């Protein structure tokens, strides 16, 4: 059997890839989740996934984590400026472990892209080419989430302010890129390839219209010069370096660096890529669900659940109810007479699924001896506290 590994498996992209692989029939025992924080990966371990702890800086741990792995998804690190060395450590460990294929998440048209993010991806692609490892490069375009997570700011300002009025951005939601990564890992016939992954292109006025519709408030796109854009970032509290970096990204966007055809993404997906309006709607539509778990000890299980999850979320308890923010969603645990009710809510399917998974998997683990089963049903009771914030 083929053994697959995903680095950053509890991150925003990695956890979606893991879920996609499991949904496609990969046995949990054949999947390795490489993580920095073992506690965050407990639900994966409970599901039977092999959880191995290794940071991108720890070469010895990486080698141990990749032992016996056939195909590896290397998700690019989040620490800009450190990624070449970090990725080099993973490449060295993969080669030492005898990995048969590496799939790497790069940047759209990384070989010619002039945006400040491109240089580290270019260097990593060279490292992979020089390593001799069969490599599939996924040059990912922009995430739609890069815009939807900024909705609170857009609402506060009353507009989407940018310096790329004529540009088009071929963005796609993380779920599309995750599905493409899973497909690249599972493809038995392609060990070496470069895919330019992009969604259906849209303009910023089109983005503004989609966000306005989802938010129920008019959010026009307001074009400014690059100089005024940078000045606005500084006025908002960004330091000189960060403001310069973000302005350079905006300049690259204006030059068309984030535009491209969606052909490769659709080929890997086996379906059309998700268009901007659909993605925005799915990501921001408030959703809610509930699970009523019958038990003779609801108070004990509630305390156990809240205590354990308190390591990753700050719960507030008032009487029989405890609540907390989990990612961009909210979780509520309510003690009743012979029943423990779990309530999940979030802006969009991904946010809701994350809360459901965190609550449900932990309660089932705590109640395994009594065979507690959590079954979620959609609810129309969406708490007003759920707002679209960053994940």
DRENDO-1510 file (C-alpha; in Angstrom, 1 decimal, always signed):
<recs>
REC; n; res; u; v; w
REC; 1; UNK; +0.0; +0.0; +0.0 .
REC; 2; UNK; +1.1; +3.6; -0.7 .
REC; 3; UNK; +1.8; +5.7; +2.4 .
REC; 4; UNK; +1.0; +9.4; +2.0 .
REC; 5; UNK; +2.3; +12.3; +4.2 .
REC; 6; UNK; +1.1; +15.8; +4.5 .
REC; 7; UNK; +3.2; +18.5; +6.2 .
REC; 8; UNK; +1.4; +21.3; +8.1 .
REC; 9; UNK; -1.5; +18.8; +8.5 .
REC; 10; UNK; -3.4; +20.9; +11.0 .
REC; 11; UNK; -3.0; +24.2; +9.1 .
REC; 12; UNK; -5.7; +25.8; +7.0 .
REC; 13; UNK; -4.7; +24.0; +3.8 .
REC; 14; UNK; -3.2; +20.9; +5.2 .
REC; 15; UNK; -6.3; +19.8; +7.2 .
REC; 16; UNK; -8.4; +20.2; +4.1 .
REC; 17; UNK; -6.0; +17.9; +2.2 .
REC; 18; UNK; -6.1; +15.3; +4.9 .
REC; 19; UNK; -9.9; +15.4; +5.0 .
REC; 20; UNK; -10.0; +15.1; +1.2 .
REC; 21; UNK; -7.7; +12.1; +1.2 .
REC; 22; UNK; -9.7; +10.3; +3.8 .
REC; 23; UNK; -12.9; +11.1; +1.9 .
REC; 24; UNK; -11.4; +9.6; -1.2 .
REC; 25; UNK; -10.8; +6.3; +0.5 .
REC; 26; UNK; -7.2; +6.5; +1.8 .
REC; 27; UNK; -7.0; +4.4; +4.9 .
REC; 28; UNK; -6.1; +6.4; +8.0 .
REC; 29; UNK; -3.3; +4.0; +8.7 .
REC; 30; UNK; -1.8; +4.9; +5.3 .
REC; 31; UNK; -1.7; +8.6; +6.0 .
REC; 32; UNK; +0.9; +10.5; +8.0 .
REC; 33; UNK; +0.1; +13.9; +9.4 .
REC; 34; UNK; +3.3; +15.9; +10.0 .
REC; 35; UNK; +2.6; +18.6; +12.6 .
REC; 36; UNK; +4.4; +20.9; +15.0 .
REC; 37; UNK; +1.8; +20.7; +17.7 .
REC; 38; UNK; +0.7; +17.2; +18.6 .
REC; 39; UNK; -2.3; +18.4; +20.7 .
REC; 40; UNK; -3.9; +20.1; +17.7 .
REC; 41; UNK; -3.7; +16.8; +15.8 .
REC; 42; UNK; -5.4; +14.7; +18.4 .
REC; 43; UNK; -8.6; +14.4; +16.4 .
REC; 44; UNK; -6.5; +13.0; +13.5 .
REC; 45; UNK; -4.9; +10.5; +15.8 .
REC; 46; UNK; -8.3; +9.5; +17.2 .
REC; 47; UNK; -9.4; +8.8; +13.6 .
REC; 48; UNK; -6.4; +6.5; +13.1 .
REC; 49; UNK; -4.1; +8.8; +11.2 .
REC; 50; UNK; -0.4; +8.5; +12.0 .
REC; 51; UNK; +0.6; +11.7; +13.7 .
REC; 52; UNK; +4.3; +12.5; +13.7 .
REC; 53; UNK; +5.8; +15.7; +15.2 .
REC; 54; UNK; +8.4; +17.6; +13.3 .
REC; 55; UNK; +9.0; +21.3; +12.6 .
REC; 56; UNK; +10.7; +22.5; +9.4 .
REC; 57; UNK; +13.8; +23.4; +11.4 .
REC; 58; UNK; +14.3; +19.9; +13.0 .
REC; 59; UNK; +16.1; +17.8; +10.4 .
REC; 60; UNK; +16.3; +14.7; +12.6 .
REC; 61; UNK; +12.6; +14.8; +13.5 .
REC; 62; UNK; +11.7; +15.3; +9.8 .
REC; 63; UNK; +13.7; +12.3; +8.8 .
REC; 64; UNK; +11.9; +10.2; +11.4 .
REC; 65; UNK; +8.5; +11.6; +10.4 .
REC; 66; UNK; +9.1; +10.7; +6.7 .
REC; 67; UNK; +10.3; +7.2; +7.4 .
REC; 68; UNK; +8.3; +4.8; +5.2 .
REC; 69; UNK; +6.5; +7.6; +3.3 .
REC; 70; UNK; +6.0; +7.1; -0.4 .
REC; 71; UNK; +4.4; +10.3; -1.5 .
REC; 72; UNK; +4.8; +13.6; +0.4 .
REC; 73; UNK; +2.9; +16.9; +0.2 .
REC; 74; UNK; +5.2; +19.7; +1.2 .
REC; 75; UNK; +3.0; +22.7; +2.0 .
REC; 76; UNK; +5.1; +25.8; +1.9 .
REC; 77; UNK; +5.9; +27.3; +5.3 .
REC; 78; UNK; +4.3; +30.5; +6.6 .
REC; 79; UNK; +7.4; +32.2; +7.8 .
REC; 80; UNK; +8.4; +34.4; +5.0 .
REC; 81; UNK; +12.2; +34.9; +4.9 .
REC; 82; UNK; +12.9; +31.5; +6.4 .
REC; 83; UNK; +11.2; +29.2; +4.0 .
REC; 84; UNK; +14.1; +28.3; +1.7 .
REC; 85; UNK; +16.1; +26.8; +4.6 .
REC; 86; UNK; +13.0; +25.2; +6.0 .
REC; 87; UNK; +12.0; +23.7; +2.8 .
REC; 88; UNK; +15.5; +22.5; +2.2 .
REC; 89; UNK; +15.4; +20.6; +5.4 .
REC; 90; UNK; +12.3; +18.8; +4.3 .
REC; 91; UNK; +13.8; +18.0; +0.9 .
REC; 92; UNK; +16.9; +16.6; +2.5 .
REC; 93; UNK; +14.8; +14.5; +4.9 .
REC; 94; UNK; +12.6; +13.2; +2.0 .
REC; 95; UNK; +15.6; +12.2; +0.0 .
REC; 96; UNK; +17.2; +10.4; +3.0 .
REC; 97; UNK; +13.9; +8.7; +3.8 .
REC; 98; UNK; +13.5; +7.4; +0.2 .
REC; 99; UNK; +10.3; +9.3; -0.6 .
REC; 100; UNK; +9.2; +8.4; -4.1 .
REC; 101; UNK; +7.4; +11.6; -5.0 .
REC; 102; UNK; +7.2; +15.2; -3.5 .
REC; 103; UNK; +4.2; +17.4; -4.3 .
REC; 104; UNK; +5.0; +21.1; -3.5 .
REC; 105; UNK; +2.7; +24.1; -3.1 .
REC; 106; UNK; +4.3; +26.9; -5.0 .
REC; 107; UNK; +3.1; +30.3; -6.4 .
REC; 108; UNK; +1.3; +31.0; -9.7 .
REC; 109; UNK; +3.9; +31.3; -12.4 .
REC; 110; UNK; +6.6; +31.2; -9.8 .
REC; 111; UNK; +9.4; +31.1; -12.4 .
REC; 112; UNK; +8.6; +34.5; -13.8 .
REC; 113; UNK; +6.4; +36.1; -11.0 .
REC; 114; UNK; +7.9; +39.4; -9.7 .
REC; 115; UNK; +5.9; +39.5; -6.5 .
REC; 116; UNK; +8.0; +39.5; -3.2 .
REC; 117; UNK; +6.6; +36.0; -2.4 .
REC; 118; UNK; +8.0; +34.5; -5.5 .
REC; 119; UNK; +11.7; +34.3; -4.7 .
REC; 120; UNK; +11.4; +31.7; -2.0 .
REC; 121; UNK; +9.2; +29.6; -4.2 .
REC; 122; UNK; +11.7; +29.9; -7.1 .
REC; 123; UNK; +14.5; +28.8; -4.8 .
REC; 124; UNK; +12.5; +25.9; -3.4 .
REC; 125; UNK; +11.7; +24.7; -6.9 .
REC; 126; UNK; +15.4; +24.7; -7.7 .
REC; 127; UNK; +16.2; +22.7; -4.6 .
REC; 128; UNK; +13.6; +20.1; -5.6 .
REC; 129; UNK; +15.0; +19.9; -9.1 .
REC; 130; UNK; +18.5; +19.5; -7.9 .
REC; 131; UNK; +17.5; +16.8; -5.3 .
REC; 132; UNK; +16.6; +14.3; -8.0 .
REC; 133; UNK; +13.3; +13.6; -6.3 .
REC; 134; UNK; +10.4; +13.2; -8.6 .
REC; 135; UNK; +8.4; +16.3; -8.0 .
REC; 136; UNK; +4.9; +17.6; -8.9 .
REC; 137; UNK; +4.8; +21.4; -8.4 .
REC; 138; UNK; +1.4; +23.0; -7.7 .
REC; 139; UNK; +1.8; +26.7; -8.5 .
REC; 140; UNK; -1.2; +27.9; -6.5 .
REC; 141; UNK; -2.9; +31.1; -7.3 .
REC; 142; UNK; -4.5; +33.4; -4.7 .
REC; 143; UNK; -7.0; +32.1; -2.1 .
REC; 144; UNK; -10.5; +33.7; -2.1 .
REC; 145; UNK; -10.1; +33.6; +1.7 .
REC; 146; UNK; -7.5; +36.3; +1.4 .
REC; 147; UNK; -10.4; +38.6; +0.7 .
REC; 148; UNK; -13.3; +37.1; +2.7 .
REC; 149; UNK; -11.3; +37.2; +5.9 .
REC; 150; UNK; -10.9; +40.9; +5.5 .
REC; 151; UNK; -14.6; +41.5; +5.4 .
REC; 152; UNK; -14.7; +43.0; +8.9 .
REC; 153; UNK; -12.2; +45.6; +7.8 .
REC; 154; UNK; -14.0; +46.3; +4.5 .
REC; 155; UNK; -17.2; +46.8; +6.5 .
REC; 156; UNK; -15.5; +49.2; +9.0 .
REC; 157; UNK; -14.0; +51.3; +6.1 .
REC; 158; UNK; -17.2; +51.1; +4.0 .
REC; 159; UNK; -15.3; +50.1; +0.9 .
REC; 160; UNK; -12.6; +47.9; -0.6 .
REC; 161; UNK; -9.6; +50.1; -1.1 .
REC; 162; UNK; -6.9; +49.0; -3.7 .
REC; 163; UNK; -4.5; +50.1; -6.3 .
REC; 164; UNK; -5.3; +47.5; -9.0 .
REC; 165; UNK; -8.6; +48.7; -10.5 .
REC; 166; UNK; -8.0; +47.1; -13.9 .
REC; 167; UNK; -6.5; +43.9; -12.7 .
REC; 168; UNK; -8.1; +40.4; -12.7 .
REC; 169; UNK; -7.3; +37.9; -10.0 .
REC; 170; UNK; -7.8; +34.2; -10.7 .
REC; 171; UNK; -8.5; +33.2; -7.1 .
REC; 172; UNK; -10.0; +29.9; -5.9 .
REC; 173; UNK; -11.1; +28.7; -2.4 .
REC; 174; UNK; -8.7; +26.6; -0.3 .
REC; 175; UNK; -11.1; +23.6; -0.8 .
REC; 176; UNK; -10.3; +23.6; -4.5 .
REC; 177; UNK; -6.5; +23.8; -4.0 .
REC; 178; UNK; -6.8; +21.1; -1.3 .
REC; 179; UNK; -8.7; +18.8; -3.7 .
REC; 180; UNK; -6.1; +19.4; -6.4 .
REC; 181; UNK; -3.3; +18.5; -4.0 .
REC; 182; UNK; -5.0; +15.3; -3.0 .
REC; 183; UNK; -5.5; +14.4; -6.7 .
REC; 184; UNK; -1.8; +15.0; -7.4 .
REC; 185; UNK; -0.8; +12.7; -4.5 .
REC; 186; UNK; -3.2; +10.0; -5.6 .
REC; 187; UNK; -2.4; +10.1; -9.3 .
REC; 188; UNK; -0.4; +6.9; -10.0 .
REC; 189; UNK; +0.6; +8.0; -13.5 .
REC; 190; UNK; +2.3; +11.4; -12.9 .
REC; 191; UNK; +5.5; +11.6; -10.8 .
REC; 192; UNK; +6.8; +14.8; -12.4 .
REC; 193; UNK; +4.8; +17.9; -13.5 .
REC; 194; UNK; +4.2; +21.6; -13.1 .
REC; 195; UNK; +0.6; +22.8; -12.7 .
REC; 196; UNK; -0.4; +26.4; -12.9 .
REC; 197; UNK; -3.4; +26.4; -10.6 .
REC; 198; UNK; -5.9; +29.3; -10.9 .
REC; 199; UNK; -9.6; +29.8; -10.5 .
REC; 200; UNK; -12.0; +31.7; -12.8 .
REC; 201; UNK; -10.6; +35.2; -13.1 .
REC; 202; UNK; -12.6; +38.2; -11.7 .
REC; 203; UNK; -12.1; +41.9; -11.4 .
REC; 204; UNK; -12.1; +43.8; -8.2 .
REC; 205; UNK; -15.4; +45.5; -8.9 .
REC; 206; UNK; -16.8; +41.9; -9.3 .
REC; 207; UNK; -15.2; +41.0; -6.0 .
REC; 208; UNK; -16.8; +44.0; -4.4 .
REC; 209; UNK; -20.2; +43.1; -5.7 .
REC; 210; UNK; -19.9; +39.5; -4.4 .
REC; 211; UNK; -18.8; +40.7; -1.0 .
REC; 212; UNK; -21.6; +43.3; -0.9 .
REC; 213; UNK; -24.2; +40.6; -1.6 .
REC; 214; UNK; -22.8; +38.3; +1.0 .
REC; 215; UNK; -22.6; +41.0; +3.6 .
REC; 216; UNK; -25.9; +42.7; +2.8 .
REC; 217; UNK; -24.1; +46.0; +2.7 .
REC; 218; UNK; -22.8; +48.0; -0.3 .
REC; 219; UNK; -19.0; +47.8; -0.5 .
REC; 220; UNK; -17.7; +49.7; -3.5 .
REC; 221; UNK; -14.2; +49.2; -4.8 .
REC; 222; UNK; -12.3; +52.5; -4.3 .
REC; 223; UNK; -9.2; +52.8; -6.5 .
REC; 224; UNK; -6.2; +54.8; -5.2 .
REC; 225; UNK; -2.6; +55.2; -6.3 .
REC; 226; UNK; +0.1; +52.9; -4.9 .
REC; 227; UNK; +1.5; +55.8; -3.0 .
REC; 228; UNK; -1.8; +56.5; -1.3 .
REC; 229; UNK; -2.3; +52.8; -0.7 .
REC; 230; UNK; +1.0; +52.5; +1.1 .
REC; 231; UNK; +0.2; +55.7; +3.1 .
REC; 232; UNK; -3.1; +54.2; +4.1 .
REC; 233; UNK; -1.4; +51.1; +5.4 .
REC; 234; UNK; +1.0; +53.1; +7.5 .
REC; 235; UNK; -1.9; +55.2; +8.9 .
REC; 236; UNK; -3.6; +51.9; +9.8 .
REC; 237; UNK; -0.6; +51.0; +12.0 .
REC; 238; UNK; +1.5; +48.8; +9.8 .
REC; 239; UNK; +5.3; +49.3; +10.1 .
REC; 240; UNK; +7.4; +50.5; +7.2 .
REC; 241; UNK; +8.6; +47.0; +6.2 .
REC; 242; UNK; +5.1; +45.4; +6.3 .
REC; 243; UNK; +3.5; +48.3; +4.5 .
REC; 244; UNK; +6.2; +48.0; +1.8 .
REC; 245; UNK; +5.7; +44.3; +1.4 .
REC; 246; UNK; +1.9; +44.6; +1.1 .
REC; 247; UNK; +2.2; +47.4; -1.4 .
REC; 248; UNK; +4.6; +45.3; -3.5 .
REC; 249; UNK; +1.9; +42.6; -3.5 .
REC; 250; UNK; -0.6; +45.1; -4.7 .
REC; 251; UNK; +1.7; +46.3; -7.4 .
REC; 252; UNK; +2.2; +42.7; -8.6 .
REC; 253; UNK; -1.6; +42.3; -8.6 .
REC; 254; UNK; -2.0; +45.4; -10.7 .
REC; 255; UNK; +0.6; +44.0; -13.2 .
REC; 256; UNK; -1.4; +40.8; -13.6 .
REC; 257; UNK; +0.7; +38.4; -11.6 .
REC; 258; UNK; -2.3; +36.8; -10.1 .
REC; 259; UNK; -4.2; +36.2; -13.3 .
REC; 260; UNK; -4.1; +33.0; -15.3 .
REC; 261; UNK; -6.2; +30.3; -16.9 .
REC; 262; UNK; -8.0; +27.7; -14.8 .
REC; 263; UNK; -7.2; +24.8; -17.1 .
REC; 264; UNK; -4.8; +23.0; -14.9 .
REC; 265; UNK; -6.9; +23.3; -11.7 .
REC; 266; UNK; -9.9; +22.0; -13.5 .
REC; 267; UNK; -7.9; +19.1; -14.9 .
REC; 268; UNK; -6.8; +18.0; -11.4 .
REC; 269; UNK; -10.3; +18.6; -9.9 .
REC; 270; UNK; -12.1; +16.8; -12.7 .
REC; 271; UNK; -14.7; +19.6; -12.6 .
REC; 272; UNK; -15.0; +23.3; -13.1 .
REC; 273; UNK; -13.1; +25.4; -10.5 .
REC; 274; UNK; -15.3; +27.3; -8.1 .
REC; 275; UNK; -16.2; +30.8; -9.3 .
REC; 276; UNK; -15.7; +33.8; -7.1 .
REC; 277; UNK; -19.3; +34.5; -6.3 .
REC; 278; UNK; -20.0; +30.9; -5.4 .
REC; 279; UNK; -16.9; +30.8; -3.2 .
REC; 280; UNK; -17.7; +34.0; -1.4 .
REC; 281; UNK; -21.2; +32.8; -0.7 .
REC; 282; UNK; -20.1; +29.5; +0.6 .
REC; 283; UNK; -17.4; +31.1; +2.8 .
REC; 284; UNK; -19.6; +33.8; +4.3 .
REC; 285; UNK; -23.1; +32.4; +4.6 .
REC; 286; UNK; -23.9; +31.9; +8.3 .
REC; 287; UNK; -24.6; +28.2; +9.0 .
REC; 288; UNK; -25.4; +26.4; +12.2 .
REC; 289; UNK; -25.9; +22.8; +13.4 .
REC; 290; UNK; -26.7; +21.0; +16.6 .
REC; 291; UNK; -26.1; +17.5; +18.1 .
REC; 292; UNK; -28.2; +16.3; +21.1 .
REC; 293; UNK; -26.2; +13.5; +22.8 .
REC; 294; UNK; -28.3; +11.4; +25.3 .
REC; 295; UNK; -26.2; +10.5; +28.4 .
REC; 296; UNK; -26.7; +10.0; +32.1 .
REC; 297; UNK; -23.7; +12.3; +32.9 .
REC; 298; UNK; -24.1; +15.4; +30.7 .
REC; 299; UNK; -22.5; +17.7; +33.3 .
REC; 300; UNK; -19.4; +15.5; +33.6 .
REC; 301; UNK; -18.9; +15.2; +29.9 .
REC; 302; UNK; -19.4; +19.0; +29.4 .
REC; 303; UNK; -16.7; +19.8; +32.1 .
REC; 304; UNK; -14.3; +17.3; +30.5 .
REC; 305; UNK; -14.9; +18.7; +27.0 .
REC; 306; UNK; -14.6; +22.3; +28.0 .
REC; 307; UNK; -11.5; +21.6; +30.2 .
REC; 308; UNK; -9.7; +19.8; +27.3 .
REC; 309; UNK; -10.7; +22.3; +24.6 .
REC; 310; UNK; -9.7; +25.2; +26.9 .
REC; 311; UNK; -6.1; +24.6; +25.9 .
REC; 312; UNK; -6.9; +25.9; +22.4 .
REC; 313; UNK; -10.0; +28.1; +22.9 .
REC; 314; UNK; -11.2; +30.5; +25.7 .
REC; 315; UNK; -14.5; +29.3; +27.0 .
REC; 316; UNK; -17.0; +31.4; +28.8 .
REC; 317; UNK; -19.4; +29.6; +31.1 .
REC; 318; UNK; -22.7; +30.9; +32.3 .
REC; 319; UNK; -24.9; +28.5; +34.1 .
REC; 320; UNK; -25.4; +25.3; +32.1 .
REC; 321; UNK; -23.9; +26.8; +28.9 .
REC; 322; UNK; -20.2; +27.2; +27.8 .
REC; 323; UNK; -19.2; +29.0; +24.6 .
REC; 324; UNK; -16.0; +29.8; +22.7 .
REC; 325; UNK; -14.7; +31.0; +19.4 .
REC; 326; UNK; -13.0; +28.2; +17.3 .
REC; 327; UNK; -11.4; +29.6; +14.2 .
REC; 328; UNK; -14.0; +31.8; +12.5 .
REC; 329; UNK; -16.9; +29.9; +14.1 .
REC; 330; UNK; -18.4; +29.5; +17.5 .
REC; 331; UNK; -19.0; +26.5; +19.7 .
REC; 332; UNK; -21.6; +26.1; +22.5 .
REC; 333; UNK; -21.9; +23.3; +25.0 .
REC; 334; UNK; -25.2; +23.1; +26.9 .
REC; 335; UNK; -26.0; +20.8; +29.8 .
REC; 336; UNK; -29.6; +19.6; +29.9 .
REC; 337; UNK; -31.6; +16.9; +31.8 .
REC; 338; UNK; -30.1; +13.7; +30.5 .
REC; 339; UNK; -28.8; +15.3; +27.3 .
REC; 340; UNK; -25.7; +17.2; +26.3 .
REC; 341; UNK; -26.3; +19.6; +23.4 .
REC; 342; UNK; -23.5; +20.7; +21.1 .
REC; 343; UNK; -24.1; +23.8; +19.0 .
REC; 344; UNK; -21.8; +24.8; +16.1 .
REC; 345; UNK; -22.0; +27.9; +14.0 .
REC; 346; UNK; -19.8; +29.6; +11.4 .
REC; 347; UNK; -19.6; +31.6; +8.2 .
REC; 348; UNK; -19.6; +29.0; +5.5 .
REC; 349; UNK; -19.2; +25.2; +5.3 .
REC; 350; UNK; -15.5; +25.0; +6.1 .
REC; 351; UNK; -15.9; +27.0; +9.3 .
REC; 352; UNK; -18.9; +25.0; +10.5 .
REC; 353; UNK; -17.2; +21.7; +9.7 .
REC; 354; UNK; -14.2; +22.7; +11.7 .
REC; 355; UNK; -16.3; +23.4; +14.8 .
REC; 356; UNK; -18.3; +20.3; +14.4 .
REC; 357; UNK; -15.2; +18.2; +14.1 .
REC; 358; UNK; -13.5; +19.7; +17.1 .
REC; 359; UNK; -16.6; +19.3; +19.4 .
REC; 360; UNK; -17.7; +15.9; +18.1 .
REC; 361; UNK; -14.4; +14.1; +17.8 .
REC; 362; UNK; -13.4; +15.0; +21.4 .
REC; 363; UNK; -16.7; +14.1; +22.9 .
REC; 364; UNK; -16.8; +10.8; +21.2 .
REC; 365; UNK; -13.3; +10.0; +22.4 .
REC; 366; UNK; -14.2; +10.9; +26.0 .
REC; 367; UNK; -17.4; +8.9; +25.8 .
REC; 368; UNK; -16.0; +5.9; +23.9 .
REC; 369; UNK; -16.5; +3.6; +26.8 .
REC; 370; UNK; -20.2; +4.5; +26.8 .
REC; 371; UNK; -20.4; +4.5; +23.0 .
REC; 372; UNK; -21.4; +8.1; +22.7 .
REC; 373; UNK; -22.2; +9.1; +19.1 .
REC; 374; UNK; -22.4; +12.7; +17.9 .
REC; 375; UNK; -24.8; +13.2; +15.0 .
REC; 376; UNK; -25.1; +16.7; +13.6 .
REC; 377; UNK; -28.2; +18.2; +12.1 .
REC; 378; UNK; -28.5; +21.6; +10.4 .
REC; 379; UNK; -30.2; +24.2; +12.5 .
REC; 380; UNK; -31.8; +27.6; +11.6 .
REC; 381; UNK; -30.7; +29.0; +15.0 .
REC; 382; UNK; -27.6; +30.8; +13.9 .
REC; 383; UNK; -26.1; +32.8; +16.9 .
REC; 384; UNK; -25.8; +36.5; +16.3 .
REC; 385; UNK; -22.2; +36.3; +17.7 .
REC; 386; UNK; -21.0; +34.5; +14.6 .
REC; 387; UNK; -19.1; +37.0; +12.4 .
REC; 388; UNK; -16.7; +36.5; +9.5 .
REC; 389; UNK; -13.3; +36.9; +11.1 .
REC; 390; UNK; -9.9; +35.5; +10.2 .
REC; 391; UNK; -9.4; +31.8; +10.7 .
</recs>
